[in-house]
Amino acid sequence: MSTNKPLIVKLWLMTFLYILLIGLFVQLFLLPVLFTNWHGGDGLLIGGDWLDYQKVALELTSKIEIEGWSAWVLAPHGQAPAGIAAAIYTLTGINKPWIILPLNAALHASSAIVLMLIVTNVTGTARLSVWPVLPFIFFPTALLWNTQIHKDGFFILGSYIFLYGFILLTQINEHRYLYRIGSGFCLFLAGIGLIWIVRPYGVEMVVYISLALALFSTIFLLTGLDKNRKILFNIVVIWLAIFIAMPLTQTGAHHEYVEVDHAELGTVESVKPLTERTVEEKIDLEKQQYYQKEMLSVEEEKLIWVHSTILPVFVDEAIYTMAVMRDRYRNHKPEARSNIDLDVSFNSAADAIKYIPRALQVGILAPFPNHWYAEGSSSLTTLIRRINALEMFLIYCALIFMFYGWWIWRRNPQFYLAFGFSLGMILTYALVVVNIGTLTRMRYGFIMILVAFGIAGLLELINSKYKKGNS
């Protein structure tokens, strides 16, 4: 693999300036002057979490001014963007979100560079890895968080750093071997830490997916053990990194579930969510003894859960947590026009597993063409749908060429690591999130990895045709 440091610097600076200038334009002119009906104040869009982050940040800033820095916390009310914003406001004396734009720009630029390095590790050349990252840099969807106050910039960068570190840990090149392993180990844990700061539940997602990736890596590496004994060191470091990160998985979303005995269920095909039952249905449910423990109130947001007799307990509990989170999304804004599969809920791990094919379809391909030109609930959401239409058309095209790339890189384990990680994260979000708009934002960093490989595959195809034409 070759790296081009001047190219990396130029790409980082270009991305940084692009996001910074666009952000300043949006916050200082576009919203407060041209589109005042979309302006929520302080240069922020209406209807987003960033308005709450700004409010919390201002409250914390005032508290710091009165009580000193001892009053500062990283994540007030569990929201790290607000704590980071408050620190910047206090240090600069400027309480406007535009002062945070350089940080947003640096996060996005750094993510672009790490994505380029990931692609370079697969293609083997840095120059062919610049074009694949351009959609990540310029797709308008990314402006939703890069011009506002949000978590996604931190989360995407943390995810990319983690993945790049993992890729380095699987390499057995003799050149700078210990440096690569040490860098990979540090990047692996640094990425996990950055994710934990803004989305603790994300650590659980990433670590559990990394268990599957580690198993794949171990099997692959062991096939070459007879040629290189250093492979054992790679394997040990990979599992050590996961072991160190494992305690952070206990800081995310966890829910206790009501177990149901299979013998008592008989031939019932599905269990209706507790939140959808009438009082009469609840009484009838109790009479039929569908569960053993005391019924939990609707306010506690508990589900009746058919405990798996096959899966390990920690896997069953993880799927239950996703089921609870899905129900929260279902009940949050059921009237939203961008909701999809709102009628689907999970009452067992089997329910979730059966939904996986559909979840992959939604996670990768939504919004579908029939949503592209439908009207949103407001002029802003209608505009977003039109923008998403163009983005999705380009994504569809890129995914086609990704299959050509797969054929070229089919013996490259780093490709499978990146592909598996992206697919795992997209699938997890698609199992939980029922709103296409929210899903589009949350999957962005991971779908862009697939898009990058698709464009790289197209470039490989063009390059091979060009070589044949000149031969």
PyMOL commands that set and color helices and strands:
alter all, ss='L'
color gray80, all
select helices_A, chain A and resi 5-34+36-38+49-67+69-71+76-78+80-92+97-123+127-129+131-138+140-146+152-169+177-198+200-222+231-251+262-265+274-276+279-287+298-300+313-332+349-365+369-372+379-408+413-432+436-442+444-470
alter helices_A, ss='H'
color red, helices_A
select strands_A, chain A and resi 39-41+44-45+258-260+304-306
alter strands_A, ss='S'
color yellow, strands_A
deselect
rebuild
show_as cartoon
